[in-house]
Amino acid sequence: QVQLVESGGGLVQPGGSLRLSCAASGSILSYGVTWYRQAPGKQRESVAFIGSSGGTNYEDSVKGRFTISRDNAKNTVYLQMNSLKPEDTAVYYCKIATGAYDYWGQGTQVTVSS
């Protein structure tokens, strides 16, 4: 079983930056990791994905602003968020899909507001 802990959320002004972290309790070397977000009253949506080999994919609205990366030695995946907009306000979650199970973290709140 893998436990995930997200951190790095907070309140930031429009145009600002945050870096989220997703720390796993065990090795994530073999797994792809996805960052999701869920805004109030909306469905959870995927934001960015990084494969085990480092390949990445982004939701259109965050392309060019968000960067996902991983440090396998630290069992941690990051989401660097730049040029933040009010519409980026949401709870951000990371997920690891092992094939047998999906593991989710508890989420971290990101609020973009002046």
PDB file as gemmi writes it, atoms N, CA and C in Angstrom:
CRYST1    1.000    1.000    1.000  90.00  90.00  90.00 P 1                      
ATOM      1  N   GLN A   1       0.841  -1.191   0.000  1.00  0.00           N  
ATOM      2  CA  GLN A   1       0.000   0.000   0.000  1.00  0.00           C  
ATOM      3  C   GLN A   1       0.879   1.245   0.000  1.00  0.00           C  
ATOM      4  N   VAL A   2       0.466   2.236  -0.769  1.00  0.00           N  
ATOM      5  CA  VAL A   2       1.224   3.477  -0.884  1.00  0.00           C  
ATOM      6  C   VAL A   2       0.405   4.607  -0.277  1.00  0.00           C  
ATOM      7  N   GLN A   3       1.024   5.381   0.579  1.00  0.00           N  
ATOM      8  CA  GLN A   3       0.369   6.577   1.112  1.00  0.00           C  
ATOM      9  C   GLN A   3       0.978   7.804   0.454  1.00  0.00           C  
ATOM     10  N   LEU A   4       0.098   8.733   0.092  1.00  0.00           N  
ATOM     11  CA  LEU A   4       0.517   9.951  -0.579  1.00  0.00           C  
ATOM     12  C   LEU A   4       0.151  11.164   0.271  1.00  0.00           C  
ATOM     13  N   VAL A   5       1.063  12.103   0.359  1.00  0.00           N  
ATOM     14  CA  VAL A   5       0.811  13.319   1.116  1.00  0.00           C  
ATOM     15  C   VAL A   5       1.149  14.521   0.236  1.00  0.00           C  
ATOM     16  N   GLU A   6       0.125  15.321  -0.055  1.00  0.00           N  
ATOM     17  CA  GLU A   6       0.345  16.540  -0.823  1.00  0.00           C  
ATOM     18  C   GLU A   6       0.647  17.700   0.110  1.00  0.00           C  
ATOM     19  N   SER A   7       1.427  18.642  -0.357  1.00  0.00           N  
ATOM     20  CA  SER A   7       1.726  19.842   0.408  1.00  0.00           C  
ATOM     21  C   SER A   7       2.080  20.966  -0.551  1.00  0.00           C  
ATOM     22  N   GLY A   8       2.155  22.183  -0.018  1.00  0.00           N  
ATOM     23  CA  GLY A   8       2.579  23.315  -0.822  1.00  0.00           C  
ATOM     24  C   GLY A   8       1.464  24.242  -1.247  1.00  0.00           C  
ATOM     25  N   GLY A   9       0.224  23.884  -0.948  1.00  0.00           N  
ATOM     26  CA  GLY A   9      -0.874  24.751  -1.310  1.00  0.00           C  
ATOM     27  C   GLY A   9      -0.909  26.005  -0.441  1.00  0.00           C  
ATOM     28  N   GLY A  10      -1.792  26.913  -0.811  1.00  0.00           N  
ATOM     29  CA  GLY A  10      -1.933  28.130  -0.040  1.00  0.00           C  
ATOM     30  C   GLY A  10      -2.677  29.189  -0.815  1.00  0.00           C  
ATOM     31  N   LEU A  11      -2.615  30.401  -0.301  1.00  0.00           N  
ATOM     32  CA  LEU A  11      -3.259  31.562  -0.922  1.00  0.00           C  
ATOM     33  C   LEU A  11      -2.204  32.352  -1.685  1.00  0.00           C  
ATOM     34  N   VAL A  12      -2.497  32.636  -2.930  1.00  0.00           N  
ATOM     35  CA  VAL A  12      -1.553  33.371  -3.771  1.00  0.00           C  
ATOM     36  C   VAL A  12      -2.323  34.358  -4.636  1.00  0.00           C  
ATOM     37  N   GLN A  13      -1.698  35.459  -4.965  1.00  0.00           N  
ATOM     38  CA  GLN A  13      -2.337  36.448  -5.827  1.00  0.00           C  
ATOM     39  C   GLN A  13      -2.273  36.008  -7.285  1.00  0.00           C  
ATOM     40  N   PRO A  14      -3.190  36.469  -8.091  1.00  0.00           N  
ATOM     41  CA  PRO A  14      -3.123  36.176  -9.534  1.00  0.00           C  
ATOM     42  C   PRO A  14      -1.756  36.565 -10.096  1.00  0.00           C  
ATOM     43  N   GLY A  15      -1.235  35.680 -10.938  1.00  0.00           N  
ATOM     44  CA  GLY A  15       0.095  35.882 -11.491  1.00  0.00           C  
ATOM     45  C   GLY A  15       1.205  35.276 -10.659  1.00  0.00           C  
ATOM     46  N   GLY A  16       0.881  34.821  -9.477  1.00  0.00           N  
ATOM     47  CA  GLY A  16       1.871  34.245  -8.585  1.00  0.00           C  
ATOM     48  C   GLY A  16       2.176  32.789  -8.889  1.00  0.00           C  
ATOM     49  N   SER A  17       3.014  32.205  -8.053  1.00  0.00           N  
ATOM     50  CA  SER A  17       3.466  30.830  -8.261  1.00  0.00           C  
ATOM     51  C   SER A  17       3.359  30.026  -6.970  1.00  0.00           C  
ATOM     52  N   LEU A  18       3.192  28.746  -7.140  1.00  0.00           N  
ATOM     53  CA  LEU A  18       3.252  27.781  -6.043  1.00  0.00           C  
ATOM     54  C   LEU A  18       3.893  26.509  -6.574  1.00  0.00           C  
ATOM     55  N   ARG A  19       4.521  25.783  -5.675  1.00  0.00           N  
ATOM     56  CA  ARG A  19       5.007  24.454  -6.032  1.00  0.00           C  
ATOM     57  C   ARG A  19       4.397  23.434  -5.082  1.00  0.00           C  
ATOM     58  N   LEU A  20       3.627  22.528  -5.665  1.00  0.00           N  
ATOM     59  CA  LEU A  20       3.028  21.458  -4.889  1.00  0.00           C  
ATOM     60  C   LEU A  20       3.942  20.247  -4.885  1.00  0.00           C  
ATOM     61  N   SER A  21       3.895  19.525  -3.780  1.00  0.00           N  
ATOM     62  CA  SER A  21       4.648  18.284  -3.655  1.00  0.00           C  
ATOM     63  C   SER A  21       3.705  17.134  -3.344  1.00  0.00           C  
ATOM     64  N   CYS A  22       4.020  15.994  -3.868  1.00  0.00           N  
ATOM     65  CA  CYS A  22       3.284  14.757  -3.589  1.00  0.00           C  
ATOM     66  C   CYS A  22       4.323  13.738  -3.138  1.00  0.00           C  
ATOM     67  N   ALA A  23       4.375  13.489  -1.843  1.00  0.00           N  
ATOM     68  CA  ALA A  23       5.372  12.589  -1.273  1.00  0.00           C  
ATOM     69  C   ALA A  23       4.746  11.221  -1.029  1.00  0.00           C  
ATOM     70  N   ALA A  24       5.399  10.195  -1.540  1.00  0.00           N  
ATOM     71  CA  ALA A  24       4.903   8.828  -1.400  1.00  0.00           C  
ATOM     72  C   ALA A  24       5.660   8.097  -0.302  1.00  0.00           C  
ATOM     73  N   SER A  25       4.958   7.149   0.336  1.00  0.00           N  
ATOM     74  CA  SER A  25       5.557   6.392   1.431  1.00  0.00           C  
ATOM     75  C   SER A  25       6.476   5.289   0.936  1.00  0.00           C  
ATOM     76  N   GLY A  26       6.391   4.979  -0.355  1.00  0.00           N  
ATOM     77  CA  GLY A  26       7.225   3.939  -0.918  1.00  0.00           C  
ATOM     78  C   GLY A  26       7.719   4.345  -2.295  1.00  0.00           C  
ATOM     79  N   SER A  27       8.393   3.427  -2.931  1.00  0.00           N  
ATOM     80  CA  SER A  27       8.966   3.736  -4.235  1.00  0.00           C  
ATOM     81  C   SER A  27       7.891   3.986  -5.283  1.00  0.00           C  
ATOM     82  N   ILE A  28       8.092   5.024  -6.061  1.00  0.00           N  
ATOM     83  CA  ILE A  28       7.174   5.336  -7.162  1.00  0.00           C  
ATOM     84  C   ILE A  28       7.852   5.132  -8.503  1.00  0.00           C  
ATOM     85  N   LEU A  29       9.000   4.491  -8.476  1.00  0.00           N  
ATOM     86  CA  LEU A  29       9.850   4.384  -9.664  1.00  0.00           C  
ATOM     87  C   LEU A  29       9.100   3.827 -10.871  1.00  0.00           C  
ATOM     88  N   SER A  30       8.223   2.878 -10.635  1.00  0.00           N  
ATOM     89  CA  SER A  30       7.586   2.167 -11.739  1.00  0.00           C  
ATOM     90  C   SER A  30       6.248   2.738 -12.166  1.00  0.00           C  
ATOM     91  N   TYR A  31       5.824   3.805 -11.536  1.00  0.00           N  
ATOM     92  CA  TYR A  31       4.445   4.251 -11.728  1.00  0.00           C  
ATOM     93  C   TYR A  31       4.323   5.644 -12.307  1.00  0.00           C  
ATOM     94  N   GLY A  32       3.267   5.810 -13.093  1.00  0.00           N  
ATOM     95  CA  GLY A  32       2.889   7.142 -13.512  1.00  0.00           C  
ATOM     96  C   GLY A  32       2.124   7.828 -12.396  1.00  0.00           C  
ATOM     97  N   VAL A  33       2.222   9.148 -12.356  1.00  0.00           N  
ATOM     98  CA  VAL A  33       1.568   9.938 -11.324  1.00  0.00           C  
ATOM     99  C   VAL A  33       0.796  11.071 -11.991  1.00  0.00           C  
ATOM    100  N   THR A  34      -0.415  11.266 -11.522  1.00  0.00           N  
ATOM    101  CA  THR A  34      -1.283  12.304 -12.068  1.00  0.00           C  
ATOM    102  C   THR A  34      -1.662  13.307 -10.990  1.00  0.00           C  
ATOM    103  N   TRP A  35      -1.608  14.575 -11.340  1.00  0.00           N  
ATOM    104  CA  TRP A  35      -2.180  15.617 -10.485  1.00  0.00           C  
ATOM    105  C   TRP A  35      -3.590  15.918 -10.991  1.00  0.00           C  
ATOM    106  N   TYR A  36      -4.532  15.962 -10.065  1.00  0.00           N  
ATOM    107  CA  TYR A  36      -5.915  16.327 -10.343  1.00  0.00           C  
ATOM    108  C   TYR A  36      -6.256  17.577  -9.530  1.00  0.00           C  
ATOM    109  N   ARG A  37      -7.350  18.191  -9.898  1.00  0.00           N  
ATOM    110  CA  ARG A  37      -7.891  19.264  -9.070  1.00  0.00           C  
ATOM    111  C   ARG A  37      -9.413  19.215  -9.108  1.00  0.00           C  
ATOM    112  N   GLN A  38      -9.991  19.728  -8.040  1.00  0.00           N  
ATOM    113  CA  GLN A  38     -11.441  19.788  -7.959  1.00  0.00           C  
ATOM    114  C   GLN A  38     -11.835  21.124  -7.359  1.00  0.00           C  
ATOM    115  N   ALA A  39     -12.513  21.915  -8.172  1.00  0.00           N  
ATOM    116  CA  ALA A  39     -13.021  23.203  -7.727  1.00  0.00           C  
ATOM    117  C   ALA A  39     -14.413  23.009  -7.127  1.00  0.00           C  
ATOM    118  N   PRO A  40     -14.846  23.923  -6.279  1.00  0.00           N  
ATOM    119  CA  PRO A  40     -16.174  23.790  -5.664  1.00  0.00           C  
ATOM    120  C   PRO A  40     -17.270  23.665  -6.715  1.00  0.00           C  
ATOM    121  N   GLY A  41     -18.111  22.660  -6.563  1.00  0.00           N  
ATOM    122  CA  GLY A  41     -19.223  22.463  -7.470  1.00  0.00           C  
ATOM    123  C   GLY A  41     -18.862  21.873  -8.810  1.00  0.00           C  
ATOM    124  N   LYS A  42     -17.611  21.490  -8.981  1.00  0.00           N  
ATOM    125  CA  LYS A  42     -17.167  20.937 -10.258  1.00  0.00           C  
ATOM    126  C   LYS A  42     -16.600  19.539 -10.080  1.00  0.00           C  
ATOM    127  N   GLN A  43     -16.543  18.818 -11.193  1.00  0.00           N  
ATOM    128  CA  GLN A  43     -15.967  17.481 -11.152  1.00  0.00           C  
ATOM    129  C   GLN A  43     -14.446  17.553 -11.053  1.00  0.00           C  
ATOM    130  N   ARG A  44     -13.888  16.516 -10.500  1.00  0.00           N  
ATOM    131  CA  ARG A  44     -12.433  16.421 -10.439  1.00  0.00           C  
ATOM    132  C   ARG A  44     -11.889  16.242 -11.847  1.00  0.00           C  
ATOM    133  N   GLU A  45     -10.829  16.965 -12.163  1.00  0.00           N  
ATOM    134  CA  GLU A  45     -10.242  16.883 -13.492  1.00  0.00           C  
ATOM    135  C   GLU A  45      -8.738  16.661 -13.390  1.00  0.00           C  
ATOM    136  N   SER A  46      -8.210  15.947 -14.365  1.00  0.00           N  
ATOM    137  CA  SER A  46      -6.767  15.755 -14.385  1.00  0.00           C  
ATOM    138  C   SER A  46      -6.094  17.019 -14.917  1.00  0.00           C  
ATOM    139  N   VAL A  47      -4.955  17.321 -14.349  1.00  0.00           N  
ATOM    140  CA  VAL A  47      -4.224  18.531 -14.689  1.00  0.00           C  
ATOM    141  C   VAL A  47      -2.914  18.207 -15.395  1.00  0.00           C  
ATOM    142  N   ALA A  48      -2.194  17.246 -14.855  1.00  0.00           N  
ATOM    143  CA  ALA A  48      -0.891  16.912 -15.420  1.00  0.00           C  
ATOM    144  C   ALA A  48      -0.538  15.475 -15.063  1.00  0.00           C  
ATOM    145  N   PHE A  49       0.210  14.844 -15.953  1.00  0.00           N  
ATOM    146  CA  PHE A  49       0.619  13.452 -15.768  1.00  0.00           C  
ATOM    147  C   PHE A  49       2.098  13.321 -16.089  1.00  0.00           C  
ATOM    148  N   ILE A  50       2.764  12.477 -15.307  1.00  0.00           N  
ATOM    149  CA  ILE A  50       4.146  12.150 -15.624  1.00  0.00           C  
ATOM    150  C   ILE A  50       4.292  10.637 -15.561  1.00  0.00           C  
ATOM    151  N   GLY A  51       4.843  10.077 -16.626  1.00  0.00           N  
ATOM    152  CA  GLY A  51       5.020   8.641 -16.680  1.00  0.00           C  
ATOM    153  C   GLY A  51       6.269   8.189 -15.945  1.00  0.00           C  
ATOM    154  N   SER A  52       6.409   6.876 -15.835  1.00  0.00           N  
ATOM    155  CA  SER A  52       7.559   6.332 -15.126  1.00  0.00           C  
ATOM    156  C   SER A  52       8.874   6.697 -15.811  1.00  0.00           C  
ATOM    157  N   SER A  53       8.809   6.909 -17.123  1.00  0.00           N  
ATOM    158  CA  SER A  53      10.020   7.261 -17.855  1.00  0.00           C  
ATOM    159  C   SER A  53      10.214   8.760 -17.971  1.00  0.00           C  
ATOM    160  N   GLY A  54       9.275   9.534 -17.412  1.00  0.00           N  
ATOM    161  CA  GLY A  54       9.416  10.984 -17.408  1.00  0.00           C  
ATOM    162  C   GLY A  54       8.597  11.722 -18.445  1.00  0.00           C  
ATOM    163  N   GLY A  55       7.916  11.001 -19.310  1.00  0.00           N  
ATOM    164  CA  GLY A  55       7.049  11.658 -20.271  1.00  0.00           C  
ATOM    165  C   GLY A  55       5.909  12.381 -19.580  1.00  0.00           C  
ATOM    166  N   THR A  56       5.506  13.529 -20.120  1.00  0.00           N  
ATOM    167  CA  THR A  56       4.491  14.347 -19.460  1.00  0.00           C  
ATOM    168  C   THR A  56       3.333  14.672 -20.384  1.00  0.00           C  
ATOM    169  N   ASN A  57       2.217  15.019 -19.766  1.00  0.00           N  
ATOM    170  CA  ASN A  57       1.038  15.436 -20.508  1.00  0.00           C  
ATOM    171  C   ASN A  57       0.279  16.426 -19.632  1.00  0.00           C  
ATOM    172  N   TYR A  58      -0.325  17.438 -20.263  1.00  0.00           N  
ATOM    173  CA  TYR A  58      -0.989  18.498 -19.521  1.00  0.00           C  
ATOM    174  C   TYR A  58      -2.380  18.774 -20.075  1.00  0.00           C  
ATOM    175  N   GLU A  59      -3.253  19.168 -19.192  1.00  0.00           N  
ATOM    176  CA  GLU A  59      -4.556  19.666 -19.595  1.00  0.00           C  
ATOM    177  C   GLU A  59      -4.343  21.008 -20.293  1.00  0.00           C  
ATOM    178  N   ASP A  60      -5.154  21.285 -21.302  1.00  0.00           N  
ATOM    179  CA  ASP A  60      -4.898  22.444 -22.157  1.00  0.00           C  
ATOM    180  C   ASP A  60      -4.807  23.764 -21.393  1.00  0.00           C  
ATOM    181  N   SER A  61      -5.640  23.939 -20.382  1.00  0.00           N  
ATOM    182  CA  SER A  61      -5.682  25.241 -19.708  1.00  0.00           C  
ATOM    183  C   SER A  61      -4.438  25.534 -18.876  1.00  0.00           C  
ATOM    184  N   VAL A  62      -3.604  24.524 -18.625  1.00  0.00           N  
ATOM    185  CA  VAL A  62      -2.410  24.755 -17.809  1.00  0.00           C  
ATOM    186  C   VAL A  62      -1.123  24.636 -18.614  1.00  0.00           C  
ATOM    187  N   LYS A  63      -1.229  24.272 -19.872  1.00  0.00           N  
ATOM    188  CA  LYS A  63      -0.025  24.151 -20.701  1.00  0.00           C  
ATOM    189  C   LYS A  63       0.725  25.471 -20.749  1.00  0.00           C  
ATOM    190  N   GLY A  64       2.026  25.379 -20.577  1.00  0.00           N  
ATOM    191  CA  GLY A  64       2.861  26.573 -20.583  1.00  0.00           C  
ATOM    192  C   GLY A  64       2.934  27.285 -19.252  1.00  0.00           C  
ATOM    193  N   ARG A  65       2.086  26.894 -18.303  1.00  0.00           N  
ATOM    194  CA  ARG A  65       2.093  27.524 -16.971  1.00  0.00           C  
ATOM    195  C   ARG A  65       2.507  26.541 -15.880  1.00  0.00           C  
ATOM    196  N   PHE A  66       2.092  25.297 -16.011  1.00  0.00           N  
ATOM    197  CA  PHE A  66       2.375  24.269 -15.003  1.00  0.00           C  
ATOM    198  C   PHE A  66       3.436  23.319 -15.538  1.00  0.00           C  
ATOM    199  N   THR A  67       4.271  22.834 -14.621  1.00  0.00           N  
ATOM    200  CA  THR A  67       5.284  21.847 -14.969  1.00  0.00           C  
ATOM    201  C   THR A  67       5.285  20.739 -13.924  1.00  0.00           C  
ATOM    202  N   ILE A  68       5.130  19.515 -14.389  1.00  0.00           N  
ATOM    203  CA  ILE A  68       5.184  18.362 -13.492  1.00  0.00           C  
ATOM    204  C   ILE A  68       6.567  17.734 -13.596  1.00  0.00           C  
ATOM    205  N   SER A  69       7.086  17.295 -12.469  1.00  0.00           N  
ATOM    206  CA  SER A  69       8.397  16.658 -12.455  1.00  0.00           C  
ATOM    207  C   SER A  69       8.418  15.619 -11.338  1.00  0.00           C  
ATOM    208  N   ARG A  70       9.440  14.798 -11.370  1.00  0.00           N  
ATOM    209  CA  ARG A  70       9.529  13.759 -10.347  1.00  0.00           C  
ATOM    210  C   ARG A  70      10.957  13.581  -9.893  1.00  0.00           C  
ATOM    211  N   ASP A  71      11.102  13.217  -8.613  1.00  0.00           N  
ATOM    212  CA  ASP A  71      12.393  12.878  -8.033  1.00  0.00           C  
ATOM    213  C   ASP A  71      12.221  11.491  -7.431  1.00  0.00           C  
ATOM    214  N   ASN A  72      12.583  10.482  -8.183  1.00  0.00           N  
ATOM    215  CA  ASN A  72      12.367   9.108  -7.728  1.00  0.00           C  
ATOM    216  C   ASN A  72      13.175   8.779  -6.477  1.00  0.00           C  
ATOM    217  N   ALA A  73      14.316   9.420  -6.320  1.00  0.00           N  
ATOM    218  CA  ALA A  73      15.137   9.172  -5.136  1.00  0.00           C  
ATOM    219  C   ALA A  73      14.419   9.625  -3.873  1.00  0.00           C  
ATOM    220  N   LYS A  74      13.577  10.648  -4.006  1.00  0.00           N  
ATOM    221  CA  LYS A  74      12.814  11.170  -2.869  1.00  0.00           C  
ATOM    222  C   LYS A  74      11.376  10.682  -2.873  1.00  0.00           C  
ATOM    223  N   ASN A  75      11.023   9.842  -3.841  1.00  0.00           N  
ATOM    224  CA  ASN A  75       9.643   9.345  -3.959  1.00  0.00           C  
ATOM    225  C   ASN A  75       8.640  10.495  -3.973  1.00  0.00           C  
ATOM    226  N   THR A  76       8.974  11.520  -4.717  1.00  0.00           N  
ATOM    227  CA  THR A  76       8.172  12.747  -4.707  1.00  0.00           C  
ATOM    228  C   THR A  76       7.938  13.244  -6.132  1.00  0.00           C  
ATOM    229  N   VAL A  77       6.727  13.702  -6.347  1.00  0.00           N  
ATOM    230  CA  VAL A  77       6.356  14.338  -7.609  1.00  0.00           C  
ATOM    231  C   VAL A  77       5.958  15.775  -7.303  1.00  0.00           C  
ATOM    232  N   TYR A  78       6.360  16.668  -8.177  1.00  0.00           N  
ATOM    233  CA  TYR A  78       6.108  18.092  -7.971  1.00  0.00           C  
ATOM    234  C   TYR A  78       5.200  18.646  -9.061  1.00  0.00           C  
ATOM    235  N   LEU A  79       4.506  19.703  -8.721  1.00  0.00           N  
ATOM    236  CA  LEU A  79       3.746  20.456  -9.708  1.00  0.00           C  
ATOM    237  C   LEU A  79       4.093  21.931  -9.499  1.00  0.00           C  
ATOM    238  N   GLN A  80       4.908  22.454 -10.398  1.00  0.00           N  
ATOM    239  CA  GLN A  80       5.249  23.873 -10.366  1.00  0.00           C  
ATOM    240  C   GLN A  80       4.172  24.631 -11.122  1.00  0.00           C  
ATOM    241  N   MET A  81       3.544  25.576 -10.439  1.00  0.00           N  
ATOM    242  CA  MET A  81       2.433  26.316 -11.022  1.00  0.00           C  
ATOM    243  C   MET A  81       2.813  27.791 -11.084  1.00  0.00           C  
ATOM    244  N   ASN A  82       2.892  28.305 -12.287  1.00  0.00           N  
ATOM    245  CA  ASN A  82       3.233  29.711 -12.502  1.00  0.00           C  
ATOM    246  C   ASN A  82       2.063  30.440 -13.156  1.00  0.00           C  
ATOM    247  N   SER A  83       2.113  31.746 -13.120  1.00  0.00           N  
ATOM    248  CA  SER A  83       1.067  32.579 -13.746  1.00  0.00           C  
ATOM    249  C   SER A  83      -0.320  32.117 -13.318  1.00  0.00           C  
ATOM    250  N   LEU A  84      -0.483  31.933 -12.041  1.00  0.00           N  
ATOM    251  CA  LEU A  84      -1.743  31.395 -11.536  1.00  0.00           C  
ATOM    252  C   LEU A  84      -2.898  32.352 -11.761  1.00  0.00           C  
ATOM    253  N   LYS A  85      -4.058  31.755 -12.015  1.00  0.00           N  
ATOM    254  CA  LYS A  85      -5.276  32.495 -12.293  1.00  0.00           C  
ATOM    255  C   LYS A  85      -6.330  32.141 -11.257  1.00  0.00           C  
ATOM    256  N   PRO A  86      -7.318  32.998 -11.051  1.00  0.00           N  
ATOM    257  CA  PRO A  86      -8.382  32.657 -10.097  1.00  0.00           C  
ATOM    258  C   PRO A  86      -9.064  31.331 -10.430  1.00  0.00           C  
ATOM    259  N   GLU A  87      -9.164  31.004 -11.698  1.00  0.00           N  
ATOM    260  CA  GLU A  87      -9.810  29.746 -12.083  1.00  0.00           C  
ATOM    261  C   GLU A  87      -8.971  28.514 -11.762  1.00  0.00           C  
ATOM    262  N   ASP A  88      -7.741  28.709 -11.300  1.00  0.00           N  
ATOM    263  CA  ASP A  88      -6.929  27.584 -10.837  1.00  0.00           C  
ATOM    264  C   ASP A  88      -7.255  27.215  -9.390  1.00  0.00           C  
ATOM    265  N   THR A  89      -8.101  28.005  -8.751  1.00  0.00           N  
ATOM    266  CA  THR A  89      -8.487  27.715  -7.374  1.00  0.00           C  
ATOM    267  C   THR A  89      -9.195  26.368  -7.283  1.00  0.00           C  
ATOM    268  N   ALA A  90      -8.667  25.501  -6.432  1.00  0.00           N  
ATOM    269  CA  ALA A  90      -9.209  24.149  -6.293  1.00  0.00           C  
ATOM    270  C   ALA A  90      -8.431  23.420  -5.208  1.00  0.00           C  
ATOM    271  N   VAL A  91      -8.938  22.257  -4.856  1.00  0.00           N  
ATOM    272  CA  VAL A  91      -8.147  21.312  -4.075  1.00  0.00           C  
ATOM    273  C   VAL A  91      -7.383  20.445  -5.071  1.00  0.00           C  
ATOM    274  N   TYR A  92      -6.099  20.334  -4.872  1.00  0.00           N  
ATOM    275  CA  TYR A  92      -5.234  19.577  -5.772  1.00  0.00           C  
ATOM    276  C   TYR A  92      -4.861  18.248  -5.120  1.00  0.00           C  
ATOM    277  N   TYR A  93      -5.004  17.186  -5.908  1.00  0.00           N  
ATOM    278  CA  TYR A  93      -4.732  15.830  -5.440  1.00  0.00           C  
ATOM    279  C   TYR A  93      -3.710  15.154  -6.360  1.00  0.00           C  
ATOM    280  N   CYS A  94      -2.931  14.265  -5.804  1.00  0.00           N  
ATOM    281  CA  CYS A  94      -2.110  13.421  -6.658  1.00  0.00           C  
ATOM    282  C   CYS A  94      -2.613  11.978  -6.565  1.00  0.00           C  
ATOM    283  N   LYS A  95      -2.380  11.255  -7.637  1.00  0.00           N  
ATOM    284  CA  LYS A  95      -2.819   9.868  -7.713  1.00  0.00           C  
ATOM    285  C   LYS A  95      -1.736   9.021  -8.365  1.00  0.00           C  
ATOM    286  N   ILE A  96      -1.538   7.843  -7.783  1.00  0.00           N  
ATOM    287  CA  ILE A  96      -0.660   6.847  -8.386  1.00  0.00           C  
ATOM    288  C   ILE A  96      -1.506   5.658  -8.781  1.00  0.00           C  
ATOM    289  N   ALA A  97      -1.349   5.246 -10.020  1.00  0.00           N  
ATOM    290  CA  ALA A  97      -2.064   4.074 -10.522  1.00  0.00           C  
ATOM    291  C   ALA A  97      -1.060   2.947 -10.671  1.00  0.00           C  
ATOM    292  N   THR A  98      -1.225   1.904  -9.863  1.00  0.00           N  
ATOM    293  CA  THR A  98      -0.273   0.800  -9.904  1.00  0.00           C  
ATOM    294  C   THR A  98      -0.707  -0.313 -10.849  1.00  0.00           C  
ATOM    295  N   GLY A  99      -1.914  -0.189 -11.360  1.00  0.00           N  
ATOM    296  CA  GLY A  99      -2.472  -1.264 -12.178  1.00  0.00           C  
ATOM    297  C   GLY A  99      -3.469  -2.075 -11.386  1.00  0.00           C  
ATOM    298  N   ALA A 100      -3.094  -2.403 -10.155  1.00  0.00           N  
ATOM    299  CA  ALA A 100      -4.014  -3.124  -9.288  1.00  0.00           C  
ATOM    300  C   ALA A 100      -4.879  -2.153  -8.490  1.00  0.00           C  
ATOM    301  N   TYR A 101      -4.283  -1.052  -8.050  1.00  0.00           N  
ATOM    302  CA  TYR A 101      -4.986  -0.077  -7.227  1.00  0.00           C  
ATOM    303  C   TYR A 101      -4.608   1.339  -7.652  1.00  0.00           C  
ATOM    304  N   ASP A 102      -5.521   2.261  -7.344  1.00  0.00           N  
ATOM    305  CA  ASP A 102      -5.237   3.680  -7.442  1.00  0.00           C  
ATOM    306  C   ASP A 102      -5.104   4.221  -6.029  1.00  0.00           C  
ATOM    307  N   TYR A 103      -4.040   4.985  -5.797  1.00  0.00           N  
ATOM    308  CA  TYR A 103      -3.835   5.580  -4.487  1.00  0.00           C  
ATOM    309  C   TYR A 103      -3.924   7.097  -4.617  1.00  0.00           C  
ATOM    310  N   TRP A 104      -4.667   7.693  -3.687  1.00  0.00           N  
ATOM    311  CA  TRP A 104      -4.890   9.132  -3.681  1.00  0.00           C  
ATOM    312  C   TRP A 104      -4.348   9.751  -2.400  1.00  0.00           C  
ATOM    313  N   GLY A 105      -3.913  10.998  -2.526  1.00  0.00           N  
ATOM    314  CA  GLY A 105      -3.593  11.762  -1.339  1.00  0.00           C  
ATOM    315  C   GLY A 105      -4.827  12.467  -0.813  1.00  0.00           C  
ATOM    316  N   GLN A 106      -4.644  13.232   0.259  1.00  0.00           N  
ATOM    317  CA  GLN A 106      -5.771  13.893   0.908  1.00  0.00           C  
ATOM    318  C   GLN A 106      -6.085  15.254   0.290  1.00  0.00           C  
ATOM    319  N   GLY A 107      -5.173  15.751  -0.533  1.00  0.00           N  
ATOM    320  CA  GLY A 107      -5.398  17.012  -1.218  1.00  0.00           C  
ATOM    321  C   GLY A 107      -4.777  18.199  -0.509  1.00  0.00           C  
ATOM    322  N   THR A 108      -4.515  19.228  -1.281  1.00  0.00           N  
ATOM    323  CA  THR A 108      -4.002  20.482  -0.738  1.00  0.00           C  
ATOM    324  C   THR A 108      -4.726  21.635  -1.429  1.00  0.00           C  
ATOM    325  N   GLN A 109      -5.177  22.599  -0.647  1.00  0.00           N  
ATOM    326  CA  GLN A 109      -5.985  23.693  -1.178  1.00  0.00           C  
ATOM    327  C   GLN A 109      -5.106  24.752  -1.822  1.00  0.00           C  
ATOM    328  N   VAL A 110      -5.476  25.147  -3.021  1.00  0.00           N  
ATOM    329  CA  VAL A 110      -4.839  26.270  -3.709  1.00  0.00           C  
ATOM    330  C   VAL A 110      -5.907  27.326  -3.956  1.00  0.00           C  
ATOM    331  N   THR A 111      -5.667  28.515  -3.466  1.00  0.00           N  
ATOM    332  CA  THR A 111      -6.594  29.619  -3.654  1.00  0.00           C  
ATOM    333  C   THR A 111      -5.864  30.771  -4.314  1.00  0.00           C  
ATOM    334  N   VAL A 112      -6.377  31.182  -5.461  1.00  0.00           N  
ATOM    335  CA  VAL A 112      -5.777  32.296  -6.205  1.00  0.00           C  
ATOM    336  C   VAL A 112      -6.748  33.462  -6.135  1.00  0.00           C  
ATOM    337  N   SER A 113      -6.348  34.479  -5.410  1.00  0.00           N  
ATOM    338  CA  SER A 113      -7.248  35.607  -5.180  1.00  0.00           C  
ATOM    339  C   SER A 113      -6.449  36.838  -4.791  1.00  0.00           C  
ATOM    340  N   SER A 114      -6.971  37.987  -5.191  1.00  0.00           N  
ATOM    341  CA  SER A 114      -6.339  39.239  -4.790  1.00  0.00           C  
ATOM    342  C   SER A 114      -6.995  39.770  -3.526  1.00  0.00           C  
TER     343      SER A 114                                                      
END                                                                             
